[in-house]
Amino acid sequence: MEPDIWYNGEFIDHEDAEIHVLSHVIHYGSSVFEGIRCYDTDQGSAVFRLEEHMQRLVDSAKVYRMDIPFDLDELVEAVVDTIERSGLRGCYIRPVVLRGEGPMGVNPLENPVETFIAVWEWGEYLGEEALEKGVDVEVASWNRMAPNTFPAMAKAGGNYLNASLVKMNAIKNDKMEGIMLSTDGYVAEGSGENLFVVKNDTLYTAPTGLSILPGITRASIIALAEERGYEVEEKKIPREALYTADELFFTGTAAEVTPIRTVDDYTIGSGSRGPVTKEMQDAFFEVVEKGHDPHDWLTFVDVP
Ligand code: PMP
């Protein structure tokens, strides 16, 4: 049986979590959501940076003028309750806030705001082998949206039409992922991941102003790298710096820390996972697998 889904403050059966075809979200993409992971760590089940994810959800909703009738603490508690009720020790967590059924038309202000939280079991997004060997990617022909088109810092459903185009093209071209450039031609991010370039032991990543989603894994890797003595620069990265990098890796809730071995068929570094990428993976997995939590990033949940 699939786990129960939290809906506006109550639990409902998985099968009953339905919306009407005339809901605003279906026609106009009016949802905001999160992707969060609960890990079965050596110290017990724990959610990685739960509060930061839910704060990003609240911020995304604010940008789209959606009033969620629950505060941050209540939403955090709702996630914990949903996991505990599911009995899943490790899972992917998907809170989504959407505009439901109401007057038909672009204006969403009269449509109800509905909040759902679902959880399910999920393995590595880009494949287990990818974490070790790395993935083949391309520079996408679609750009990341310009800052004055869609708010890139909001994790909104509609943004993922752009991301889907990037991902579909990559798959059609036998690549695992596409790297989007900003509208002024600088490296932005993958369809569902942030990107790091390693060159001469310095880590570079696009600044948050450059139409990227401010990833929570990205922020965690910046902190872990700096603690280990690496310099990290958030700056505009030209496309060719991808091809000449010593190492490249993606970060994200789903992708975790995934090495990139080729871009547009250029071999990156040695063509397999580099030492800095490995060090960052180890640092990340020390937290989420071993449950070693000096930063207070884990919220432990009670799953027997
Ligand atoms: N960029 C995009 C477009 C994403 O969808 C994601 C996944 N949420 C990320 C970056 C990575 O963000 P996070 O580390 O918070 O999962």
py3Dmol code that shows the C-alpha trace and the ligand (Angstrom):
import py3Dmol

protein = """\
ATOM      1  CA  MET A   1       0.000   0.000   0.000  1.00  0.00           C
ATOM      2  CA  GLU A   2       1.239   3.451  -0.924  1.00  0.00           C
ATOM      3  CA  PRO A   3       1.852   5.843   1.995  1.00  0.00           C
ATOM      4  CA  ASP A   4      -0.888   8.245   3.050  1.00  0.00           C
ATOM      5  CA  ILE A   5      -0.685  11.795   1.757  1.00  0.00           C
ATOM      6  CA  TRP A   6      -0.938  14.890   3.917  1.00  0.00           C
ATOM      7  CA  TYR A   7      -3.575  17.225   2.478  1.00  0.00           C
ATOM      8  CA  ASN A   8      -4.381  20.613   4.034  1.00  0.00           C
ATOM      9  CA  GLY A   9      -3.715  19.388   7.570  1.00  0.00           C
ATOM     10  CA  GLU A  10      -5.158  15.871   7.353  1.00  0.00           C
ATOM     11  CA  PHE A  11      -4.054  12.497   6.074  1.00  0.00           C
ATOM     12  CA  ILE A  12      -5.847  10.977   3.119  1.00  0.00           C
ATOM     13  CA  ASP A  13      -5.373   7.705   1.248  1.00  0.00           C
ATOM     14  CA  HIS A  14      -2.899   7.784  -1.605  1.00  0.00           C
ATOM     15  CA  GLU A  15      -5.726   7.037  -4.076  1.00  0.00           C
ATOM     16  CA  ASP A  16      -7.810   9.943  -2.826  1.00  0.00           C
ATOM     17  CA  ALA A  17      -5.178  12.620  -3.454  1.00  0.00           C
ATOM     18  CA  GLU A  18      -6.812  13.874  -6.633  1.00  0.00           C
ATOM     19  CA  ILE A  19      -7.509  17.270  -8.156  1.00  0.00           C
ATOM     20  CA  HIS A  20     -10.090  18.377 -10.698  1.00  0.00           C
ATOM     21  CA  VAL A  21      -9.119  18.728 -14.347  1.00  0.00           C
ATOM     22  CA  LEU A  22     -10.279  22.340 -14.226  1.00  0.00           C
ATOM     23  CA  SER A  23      -7.823  23.211 -11.439  1.00  0.00           C
ATOM     24  CA  HIS A  24      -5.823  26.350 -12.210  1.00  0.00           C
ATOM     25  CA  VAL A  25      -2.534  24.472 -11.844  1.00  0.00           C
ATOM     26  CA  ILE A  26      -3.323  22.143 -14.743  1.00  0.00           C
ATOM     27  CA  HIS A  27      -3.890  24.946 -17.200  1.00  0.00           C
ATOM     28  CA  TYR A  28      -1.405  27.561 -16.003  1.00  0.00           C
ATOM     29  CA  GLY A  29       1.292  25.639 -14.111  1.00  0.00           C
ATOM     30  CA  SER A  30       0.531  27.426 -10.835  1.00  0.00           C
ATOM     31  CA  SER A  31       2.283  25.262  -8.265  1.00  0.00           C
ATOM     32  CA  VAL A  32       5.341  25.534  -6.068  1.00  0.00           C
ATOM     33  CA  PHE A  33       7.002  22.488  -4.657  1.00  0.00           C
ATOM     34  CA  GLU A  34      10.022  20.975  -2.938  1.00  0.00           C
ATOM     35  CA  GLY A  35      12.154  17.886  -3.290  1.00  0.00           C
ATOM     36  CA  ILE A  36      13.614  16.678  -0.002  1.00  0.00           C
ATOM     37  CA  ARG A  37      15.253  13.483   1.134  1.00  0.00           C
ATOM     38  CA  CYS A  38      15.014  11.420   4.244  1.00  0.00           C
ATOM     39  CA  TYR A  39      18.043   9.176   4.689  1.00  0.00           C
ATOM     40  CA  ASP A  40      18.308   5.908   6.575  1.00  0.00           C
ATOM     41  CA  THR A  41      21.509   7.012   8.358  1.00  0.00           C
ATOM     42  CA  ASP A  42      23.590   4.929  10.753  1.00  0.00           C
ATOM     43  CA  GLN A  43      22.091   7.040  13.562  1.00  0.00           C
ATOM     44  CA  GLY A  44      18.471   6.572  12.421  1.00  0.00           C
ATOM     45  CA  SER A  45      16.185   8.108   9.800  1.00  0.00           C
ATOM     46  CA  ALA A  46      16.860  11.777   9.207  1.00  0.00           C
ATOM     47  CA  VAL A  47      15.698  14.468   6.793  1.00  0.00           C
ATOM     48  CA  PHE A  48      18.436  16.570   5.205  1.00  0.00           C
ATOM     49  CA  ARG A  49      17.979  20.326   5.796  1.00  0.00           C
ATOM     50  CA  LEU A  50      14.234  20.074   6.241  1.00  0.00           C
ATOM     51  CA  GLU A  51      13.711  23.576   7.548  1.00  0.00           C
ATOM     52  CA  GLU A  52      15.689  25.191   4.706  1.00  0.00           C
ATOM     53  CA  HIS A  53      13.629  23.279   2.140  1.00  0.00           C
ATOM     54  CA  MET A  54      10.342  24.288   3.740  1.00  0.00           C
ATOM     55  CA  GLN A  55      11.514  27.897   4.000  1.00  0.00           C
ATOM     56  CA  ARG A  56      12.230  27.803   0.258  1.00  0.00           C
ATOM     57  CA  LEU A  57       8.700  26.456  -0.285  1.00  0.00           C
ATOM     58  CA  VAL A  58       7.225  29.277   1.793  1.00  0.00           C
ATOM     59  CA  ASP A  59       9.334  31.809  -0.142  1.00  0.00           C
ATOM     60  CA  SER A  60       8.325  30.314  -3.504  1.00  0.00           C
ATOM     61  CA  ALA A  61       4.660  30.535  -2.459  1.00  0.00           C
ATOM     62  CA  LYS A  62       5.089  34.150  -1.376  1.00  0.00           C
ATOM     63  CA  VAL A  63       6.504  35.131  -4.756  1.00  0.00           C
ATOM     64  CA  TYR A  64       3.374  33.697  -6.387  1.00  0.00           C
ATOM     65  CA  ARG A  65       1.040  35.334  -3.830  1.00  0.00           C
ATOM     66  CA  MET A  66      -0.119  31.997  -2.477  1.00  0.00           C
ATOM     67  CA  ASP A  67      -1.165  32.161   1.168  1.00  0.00           C
ATOM     68  CA  ILE A  68      -0.356  28.822   2.742  1.00  0.00           C
ATOM     69  CA  PRO A  69      -2.570  28.557   5.822  1.00  0.00           C
ATOM     70  CA  PHE A  70       0.221  26.833   7.790  1.00  0.00           C
ATOM     71  CA  ASP A  71       3.385  28.396   9.179  1.00  0.00           C
ATOM     72  CA  LEU A  72       6.889  27.068   8.747  1.00  0.00           C
ATOM     73  CA  ASP A  73       6.872  25.046  11.979  1.00  0.00           C
ATOM     74  CA  GLU A  74       3.551  23.422  11.093  1.00  0.00           C
ATOM     75  CA  LEU A  75       4.793  22.499   7.623  1.00  0.00           C
ATOM     76  CA  VAL A  76       7.995  21.028   9.050  1.00  0.00           C
ATOM     77  CA  GLU A  77       5.952  18.998  11.518  1.00  0.00           C
ATOM     78  CA  ALA A  78       3.632  17.852   8.731  1.00  0.00           C
ATOM     79  CA  VAL A  79       6.596  16.433   6.813  1.00  0.00           C
ATOM     80  CA  VAL A  80       7.861  14.611   9.893  1.00  0.00           C
ATOM     81  CA  ASP A  81       4.372  13.186  10.555  1.00  0.00           C
ATOM     82  CA  THR A  82       4.014  12.055   6.923  1.00  0.00           C
ATOM     83  CA  ILE A  83       7.311  10.170   7.035  1.00  0.00           C
ATOM     84  CA  GLU A  84       6.631   8.616  10.434  1.00  0.00           C
ATOM     85  CA  ARG A  85       3.196   7.478   9.291  1.00  0.00           C
ATOM     86  CA  SER A  86       4.653   5.968   6.092  1.00  0.00           C
ATOM     87  CA  GLY A  87       7.103   3.768   7.988  1.00  0.00           C
ATOM     88  CA  LEU A  88       9.726   4.487   5.319  1.00  0.00           C
ATOM     89  CA  ARG A  89      13.224   4.789   6.751  1.00  0.00           C
ATOM     90  CA  GLY A  90      14.557   6.434   3.633  1.00  0.00           C
ATOM     91  CA  CYS A  91      12.370   8.318   1.188  1.00  0.00           C
ATOM     92  CA  TYR A  92      11.908  11.202  -1.182  1.00  0.00           C
ATOM     93  CA  ILE A  93       9.551  13.894   0.076  1.00  0.00           C
ATOM     94  CA  ARG A  94       7.431  16.020  -2.237  1.00  0.00           C
ATOM     95  CA  PRO A  95       5.489  18.905  -0.724  1.00  0.00           C
ATOM     96  CA  VAL A  96       3.455  20.756  -3.355  1.00  0.00           C
ATOM     97  CA  VAL A  97       1.285  23.831  -3.022  1.00  0.00           C
ATOM     98  CA  LEU A  98      -1.063  24.456  -5.912  1.00  0.00           C
ATOM     99  CA  ARG A  99      -3.911  26.586  -7.139  1.00  0.00           C
ATOM    100  CA  GLY A 100      -7.019  24.425  -7.261  1.00  0.00           C
ATOM    101  CA  GLU A 101     -10.427  24.504  -8.878  1.00  0.00           C
ATOM    102  CA  GLY A 102     -12.131  27.874  -9.159  1.00  0.00           C
ATOM    103  CA  PRO A 103     -12.795  30.542 -11.736  1.00  0.00           C
ATOM    104  CA  MET A 104     -11.186  29.657 -15.065  1.00  0.00           C
ATOM    105  CA  GLY A 105      -8.747  32.239 -16.351  1.00  0.00           C
ATOM    106  CA  VAL A 106      -5.174  33.352 -15.867  1.00  0.00           C
ATOM    107  CA  ASN A 107      -5.860  35.248 -12.637  1.00  0.00           C
ATOM    108  CA  PRO A 108      -5.192  32.751  -9.823  1.00  0.00           C
ATOM    109  CA  LEU A 109      -6.157  34.975  -6.912  1.00  0.00           C
ATOM    110  CA  GLU A 110      -9.632  33.474  -6.409  1.00  0.00           C
ATOM    111  CA  ASN A 111      -8.501  29.849  -6.735  1.00  0.00           C
ATOM    112  CA  PRO A 112      -7.967  27.877  -3.523  1.00  0.00           C
ATOM    113  CA  VAL A 113      -4.436  27.153  -2.335  1.00  0.00           C
ATOM    114  CA  GLU A 114      -4.071  23.436  -1.671  1.00  0.00           C
ATOM    115  CA  THR A 115      -1.114  21.856   0.120  1.00  0.00           C
ATOM    116  CA  PHE A 116      -0.092  18.228  -0.270  1.00  0.00           C
ATOM    117  CA  ILE A 117       2.882  16.288   1.115  1.00  0.00           C
ATOM    118  CA  ALA A 118       3.707  12.910  -0.408  1.00  0.00           C
ATOM    119  CA  VAL A 119       6.583  10.525   0.297  1.00  0.00           C
ATOM    120  CA  TRP A 120       7.933   7.551  -1.620  1.00  0.00           C
ATOM    121  CA  GLU A 121      10.944   5.308  -1.844  1.00  0.00           C
ATOM    122  CA  TRP A 122      13.541   6.488  -4.344  1.00  0.00           C
ATOM    123  CA  GLY A 123      17.126   5.567  -5.184  1.00  0.00           C
ATOM    124  CA  GLU A 124      19.859   7.604  -6.829  1.00  0.00           C
ATOM    125  CA  TYR A 125      18.400   9.923  -9.472  1.00  0.00           C
ATOM    126  CA  LEU A 126      21.120   9.645 -12.078  1.00  0.00           C
ATOM    127  CA  GLY A 127      21.910   6.016 -11.210  1.00  0.00           C
ATOM    128  CA  GLU A 128      24.248   4.446  -8.664  1.00  0.00           C
ATOM    129  CA  GLU A 129      26.940   3.949 -11.276  1.00  0.00           C
ATOM    130  CA  ALA A 130      26.788   7.671 -12.044  1.00  0.00           C
ATOM    131  CA  LEU A 131      28.039   8.528  -8.548  1.00  0.00           C
ATOM    132  CA  GLU A 132      31.224   6.594  -9.234  1.00  0.00           C
ATOM    133  CA  LYS A 133      31.831   6.832 -12.959  1.00  0.00           C
ATOM    134  CA  GLY A 134      30.225  10.153 -13.778  1.00  0.00           C
ATOM    135  CA  VAL A 135      27.675  11.129 -16.410  1.00  0.00           C
ATOM    136  CA  ASP A 136      27.803  12.341 -20.008  1.00  0.00           C
ATOM    137  CA  VAL A 137      26.076  15.684 -20.530  1.00  0.00           C
ATOM    138  CA  GLU A 138      25.588  18.369 -23.125  1.00  0.00           C
ATOM    139  CA  VAL A 139      25.206  22.116 -23.120  1.00  0.00           C
ATOM    140  CA  ALA A 140      21.474  22.609 -23.641  1.00  0.00           C
ATOM    141  CA  SER A 141      20.160  24.545 -26.615  1.00  0.00           C
ATOM    142  CA  TRP A 142      17.440  26.001 -24.376  1.00  0.00           C
ATOM    143  CA  ASN A 143      18.568  28.738 -21.987  1.00  0.00           C
ATOM    144  CA  ARG A 144      17.585  29.072 -18.370  1.00  0.00           C
ATOM    145  CA  MET A 145      14.880  31.733 -18.107  1.00  0.00           C
ATOM    146  CA  ALA A 146      15.966  35.365 -17.967  1.00  0.00           C
ATOM    147  CA  PRO A 147      15.554  37.068 -14.560  1.00  0.00           C
ATOM    148  CA  ASN A 148      12.759  39.282 -15.868  1.00  0.00           C
ATOM    149  CA  THR A 149      10.696  36.406 -17.267  1.00  0.00           C
ATOM    150  CA  PHE A 150      10.170  33.930 -14.407  1.00  0.00           C
ATOM    151  CA  PRO A 151      11.490  34.153 -10.846  1.00  0.00           C
ATOM    152  CA  ALA A 152      14.218  31.507 -10.978  1.00  0.00           C
ATOM    153  CA  MET A 153      14.671  31.466  -7.209  1.00  0.00           C
ATOM    154  CA  ALA A 154      11.123  30.175  -6.785  1.00  0.00           C
ATOM    155  CA  LYS A 155      10.783  26.426  -7.264  1.00  0.00           C
ATOM    156  CA  ALA A 156       7.605  26.615  -9.321  1.00  0.00           C
ATOM    157  CA  GLY A 157       5.971  23.901 -11.407  1.00  0.00           C
ATOM    158  CA  GLY A 158       5.898  26.065 -14.533  1.00  0.00           C
ATOM    159  CA  ASN A 159       9.699  26.429 -14.496  1.00  0.00           C
ATOM    160  CA  TYR A 160       9.972  22.738 -15.185  1.00  0.00           C
ATOM    161  CA  LEU A 161       8.548  22.999 -18.681  1.00  0.00           C
ATOM    162  CA  ASN A 162      11.866  24.586 -19.561  1.00  0.00           C
ATOM    163  CA  ALA A 163      13.693  21.915 -17.553  1.00  0.00           C
ATOM    164  CA  SER A 164      11.739  19.131 -19.300  1.00  0.00           C
ATOM    165  CA  LEU A 165      12.769  20.400 -22.729  1.00  0.00           C
ATOM    166  CA  VAL A 166      16.390  20.342 -21.608  1.00  0.00           C
ATOM    167  CA  LYS A 167      16.123  16.855 -20.123  1.00  0.00           C
ATOM    168  CA  MET A 168      14.238  15.386 -23.118  1.00  0.00           C
ATOM    169  CA  ASN A 169      16.772  16.754 -25.595  1.00  0.00           C
ATOM    170  CA  ALA A 170      19.622  15.360 -23.518  1.00  0.00           C
ATOM    171  CA  ILE A 171      18.032  11.895 -23.478  1.00  0.00           C
ATOM    172  CA  LYS A 172      17.345  12.019 -27.224  1.00  0.00           C
ATOM    173  CA  ASN A 173      21.037  12.827 -27.684  1.00  0.00           C
ATOM    174  CA  ASP A 174      22.097   9.896 -25.461  1.00  0.00           C
ATOM    175  CA  LYS A 175      23.204  12.214 -22.664  1.00  0.00           C
ATOM    176  CA  MET A 176      22.154  12.064 -19.047  1.00  0.00           C
ATOM    177  CA  GLU A 177      21.540  15.763 -18.584  1.00  0.00           C
ATOM    178  CA  GLY A 178      21.740  19.202 -20.169  1.00  0.00           C
ATOM    179  CA  ILE A 179      23.556  22.224 -18.746  1.00  0.00           C
ATOM    180  CA  MET A 180      21.640  25.431 -19.326  1.00  0.00           C
ATOM    181  CA  LEU A 181      23.310  28.739 -20.010  1.00  0.00           C
ATOM    182  CA  SER A 182      21.864  32.030 -18.847  1.00  0.00           C
ATOM    183  CA  THR A 183      20.395  34.317 -21.499  1.00  0.00           C
ATOM    184  CA  ASP A 184      23.719  36.192 -21.558  1.00  0.00           C
ATOM    185  CA  GLY A 185      25.541  32.952 -22.270  1.00  0.00           C
ATOM    186  CA  TYR A 186      27.072  31.982 -18.926  1.00  0.00           C
ATOM    187  CA  VAL A 187      26.862  28.578 -17.279  1.00  0.00           C
ATOM    188  CA  ALA A 188      23.742  28.354 -15.111  1.00  0.00           C
ATOM    189  CA  GLU A 189      22.735  24.841 -14.015  1.00  0.00           C
ATOM    190  CA  GLY A 190      21.311  21.468 -15.028  1.00  0.00           C
ATOM    191  CA  SER A 191      17.589  20.794 -15.451  1.00  0.00           C
ATOM    192  CA  GLY A 192      17.415  19.720 -11.816  1.00  0.00           C
ATOM    193  CA  GLU A 193      20.903  20.281 -10.403  1.00  0.00           C
ATOM    194  CA  ASN A 194      23.395  23.017  -9.663  1.00  0.00           C
ATOM    195  CA  LEU A 195      26.861  22.742 -11.142  1.00  0.00           C
ATOM    196  CA  PHE A 196      30.400  23.114  -9.807  1.00  0.00           C
ATOM    197  CA  VAL A 197      33.585  23.582 -11.827  1.00  0.00           C
ATOM    198  CA  VAL A 198      36.893  22.596 -10.226  1.00  0.00           C
ATOM    199  CA  LYS A 199      40.017  24.254 -11.616  1.00  0.00           C
ATOM    200  CA  ASN A 200      43.391  24.363  -9.845  1.00  0.00           C
ATOM    201  CA  ASP A 201      41.778  23.289  -6.568  1.00  0.00           C
ATOM    202  CA  THR A 202      39.301  26.175  -6.589  1.00  0.00           C
ATOM    203  CA  LEU A 203      35.563  25.516  -6.873  1.00  0.00           C
ATOM    204  CA  TYR A 204      33.455  27.777  -9.056  1.00  0.00           C
ATOM    205  CA  THR A 205      29.697  27.895  -9.258  1.00  0.00           C
ATOM    206  CA  ALA A 206      27.171  30.285 -10.796  1.00  0.00           C
ATOM    207  CA  PRO A 207      26.022  33.133  -8.519  1.00  0.00           C
ATOM    208  CA  THR A 208      22.436  32.949  -7.252  1.00  0.00           C
ATOM    209  CA  GLY A 209      21.553  36.065  -9.252  1.00  0.00           C
ATOM    210  CA  LEU A 210      22.172  34.226 -12.515  1.00  0.00           C
ATOM    211  CA  SER A 211      18.746  32.632 -12.889  1.00  0.00           C
ATOM    212  CA  ILE A 212      19.637  29.532 -10.920  1.00  0.00           C
ATOM    213  CA  LEU A 213      17.656  27.821  -8.218  1.00  0.00           C
ATOM    214  CA  PRO A 214      19.576  28.466  -4.976  1.00  0.00           C
ATOM    215  CA  GLY A 215      20.161  24.801  -4.258  1.00  0.00           C
ATOM    216  CA  ILE A 216      20.368  23.582  -0.708  1.00  0.00           C
ATOM    217  CA  THR A 217      22.891  20.915  -1.668  1.00  0.00           C
ATOM    218  CA  ARG A 218      24.897  23.657  -3.429  1.00  0.00           C
ATOM    219  CA  ALA A 219      24.972  25.707  -0.213  1.00  0.00           C
ATOM    220  CA  SER A 220      25.973  22.609   1.767  1.00  0.00           C
ATOM    221  CA  ILE A 221      28.819  21.758  -0.626  1.00  0.00           C
ATOM    222  CA  ILE A 222      30.092  25.351  -0.463  1.00  0.00           C
ATOM    223  CA  ALA A 223      30.212  25.055   3.333  1.00  0.00           C
ATOM    224  CA  LEU A 224      31.847  21.604   3.283  1.00  0.00           C
ATOM    225  CA  ALA A 225      34.446  22.697   0.704  1.00  0.00           C
ATOM    226  CA  GLU A 226      35.380  25.853   2.605  1.00  0.00           C
ATOM    227  CA  GLU A 227      35.740  23.851   5.814  1.00  0.00           C
ATOM    228  CA  ARG A 228      38.217  21.649   3.992  1.00  0.00           C
ATOM    229  CA  GLY A 229      40.290  24.651   2.972  1.00  0.00           C
ATOM    230  CA  TYR A 230      39.063  25.048  -0.611  1.00  0.00           C
ATOM    231  CA  GLU A 231      38.396  28.422  -2.073  1.00  0.00           C
ATOM    232  CA  VAL A 232      34.876  28.678  -3.513  1.00  0.00           C
ATOM    233  CA  GLU A 233      33.976  31.448  -5.922  1.00  0.00           C
ATOM    234  CA  GLU A 234      30.440  32.257  -6.998  1.00  0.00           C
ATOM    235  CA  LYS A 235      30.992  33.922 -10.339  1.00  0.00           C
ATOM    236  CA  LYS A 236      29.950  33.921 -13.968  1.00  0.00           C
ATOM    237  CA  ILE A 237      31.461  30.926 -15.731  1.00  0.00           C
ATOM    238  CA  PRO A 238      31.955  31.006 -19.523  1.00  0.00           C
ATOM    239  CA  ARG A 239      30.933  27.888 -21.454  1.00  0.00           C
ATOM    240  CA  GLU A 240      34.488  26.987 -22.471  1.00  0.00           C
ATOM    241  CA  ALA A 241      35.507  26.743 -18.820  1.00  0.00           C
ATOM    242  CA  LEU A 242      33.390  23.570 -18.751  1.00  0.00           C
ATOM    243  CA  TYR A 243      35.525  21.924 -21.404  1.00  0.00           C
ATOM    244  CA  THR A 244      38.832  22.881 -19.746  1.00  0.00           C
ATOM    245  CA  ALA A 245      37.808  22.104 -16.154  1.00  0.00           C
ATOM    246  CA  ASP A 246      39.832  19.701 -14.026  1.00  0.00           C
ATOM    247  CA  GLU A 247      36.560  18.330 -12.676  1.00  0.00           C
ATOM    248  CA  LEU A 248      32.841  19.056 -12.924  1.00  0.00           C
ATOM    249  CA  PHE A 249      30.049  17.844 -10.720  1.00  0.00           C
ATOM    250  CA  PHE A 250      26.329  18.347 -10.212  1.00  0.00           C
ATOM    251  CA  THR A 251      24.685  18.863  -6.833  1.00  0.00           C
ATOM    252  CA  GLY A 252      21.060  18.421  -5.881  1.00  0.00           C
ATOM    253  CA  THR A 253      18.707  16.614  -3.575  1.00  0.00           C
ATOM    254  CA  ALA A 254      18.153  13.920  -6.176  1.00  0.00           C
ATOM    255  CA  ALA A 255      21.598  13.955  -7.834  1.00  0.00           C
ATOM    256  CA  GLU A 256      23.478  14.362  -4.512  1.00  0.00           C
ATOM    257  CA  VAL A 257      27.066  14.906  -5.746  1.00  0.00           C
ATOM    258  CA  THR A 258      27.342  13.446  -9.252  1.00  0.00           C
ATOM    259  CA  PRO A 259      30.562  13.688 -11.286  1.00  0.00           C
ATOM    260  CA  ILE A 260      30.412  14.727 -14.942  1.00  0.00           C
ATOM    261  CA  ARG A 261      32.817  12.880 -17.206  1.00  0.00           C
ATOM    262  CA  THR A 262      32.045  14.468 -20.580  1.00  0.00           C
ATOM    263  CA  VAL A 263      30.371  17.643 -21.833  1.00  0.00           C
ATOM    264  CA  ASP A 264      29.500  17.819 -25.543  1.00  0.00           C
ATOM    265  CA  ASP A 265      31.860  14.824 -25.945  1.00  0.00           C
ATOM    266  CA  TYR A 266      34.828  16.728 -24.483  1.00  0.00           C
ATOM    267  CA  THR A 267      36.497  14.559 -21.839  1.00  0.00           C
ATOM    268  CA  ILE A 268      36.610  16.380 -18.500  1.00  0.00           C
ATOM    269  CA  GLY A 269      39.889  15.914 -16.631  1.00  0.00           C
ATOM    270  CA  SER A 270      40.779  12.236 -16.517  1.00  0.00           C
ATOM    271  CA  GLY A 271      37.308  11.217 -17.757  1.00  0.00           C
ATOM    272  CA  SER A 272      36.235   9.769 -14.436  1.00  0.00           C
ATOM    273  CA  ARG A 273      35.462  11.028 -10.937  1.00  0.00           C
ATOM    274  CA  GLY A 274      38.181  13.437  -9.803  1.00  0.00           C
ATOM    275  CA  PRO A 275      39.722  13.703  -6.310  1.00  0.00           C
ATOM    276  CA  VAL A 276      37.939  16.909  -5.291  1.00  0.00           C
ATOM    277  CA  THR A 277      34.573  15.511  -6.382  1.00  0.00           C
ATOM    278  CA  LYS A 278      35.306  12.347  -4.399  1.00  0.00           C
ATOM    279  CA  GLU A 279      36.227  14.395  -1.343  1.00  0.00           C
ATOM    280  CA  MET A 280      32.974  16.359  -1.603  1.00  0.00           C
ATOM    281  CA  GLN A 281      30.952  13.162  -2.042  1.00  0.00           C
ATOM    282  CA  ASP A 282      32.627  11.646   1.009  1.00  0.00           C
ATOM    283  CA  ALA A 283      31.953  14.785   3.045  1.00  0.00           C
ATOM    284  CA  PHE A 284      28.298  14.779   1.962  1.00  0.00           C
ATOM    285  CA  PHE A 285      27.768  11.060   2.603  1.00  0.00           C
ATOM    286  CA  GLU A 286      29.455  11.367   5.989  1.00  0.00           C
ATOM    287  CA  VAL A 287      26.426  13.469   6.937  1.00  0.00           C
ATOM    288  CA  VAL A 288      23.590  11.699   5.148  1.00  0.00           C
ATOM    289  CA  GLU A 289      24.770   8.090   5.442  1.00  0.00           C
ATOM    290  CA  LYS A 290      26.759   8.059   8.678  1.00  0.00           C
ATOM    291  CA  GLY A 291      24.481  10.622  10.333  1.00  0.00           C
ATOM    292  CA  HIS A 292      27.470  12.707  11.462  1.00  0.00           C
ATOM    293  CA  ASP A 293      25.845  16.103  11.921  1.00  0.00           C
ATOM    294  CA  PRO A 294      28.095  18.905  13.211  1.00  0.00           C
ATOM    295  CA  HIS A 295      26.114  21.525  11.253  1.00  0.00           C
ATOM    296  CA  ASP A 296      22.723  20.510  12.609  1.00  0.00           C
ATOM    297  CA  TRP A 297      21.492  19.722   9.112  1.00  0.00           C
ATOM    298  CA  LEU A 298      19.576  16.572  10.038  1.00  0.00           C
ATOM    299  CA  THR A 299      16.082  16.291  11.482  1.00  0.00           C
ATOM    300  CA  PHE A 300      15.784  12.829  12.967  1.00  0.00           C
ATOM    301  CA  VAL A 301      12.411  11.155  12.600  1.00  0.00           C
ATOM    302  CA  ASP A 302      10.935   8.261  14.469  1.00  0.00           C
ATOM    303  CA  VAL A 303      10.572   5.376  12.049  1.00  0.00           C
ATOM    304  CA  PRO A 304      10.878   2.003  13.765  1.00  0.00           C
TER     305      PRO A 304
END
"""
ligand_1 = """\
16
PMP
N 18.368 23.533 -9.812
C 17.160 23.088 -10.170
C 16.519 23.644 -11.376
C 16.528 22.094 -9.402
O 15.321 21.643 -9.743
C 17.176 21.572 -8.270
C 16.520 20.510 -7.448
N 15.675 21.071 -6.471
C 18.447 22.084 -7.933
C 19.011 23.051 -8.742
C 19.172 21.586 -6.716
O 18.590 22.116 -5.563
P 18.641 21.326 -4.182
O 20.068 21.086 -3.876
O 18.013 22.251 -3.198
O 17.893 20.075 -4.366
"""
view = py3Dmol.view(width=600, height=400)
view.addModel(protein, "pdb")
view.setStyle({"model": 0}, {"cartoon": {"style": "trace"}})
view.addModel(ligand_1, "xyz")
view.setStyle({"model": 1}, {"stick": {}})
view.zoomTo()
view.show()
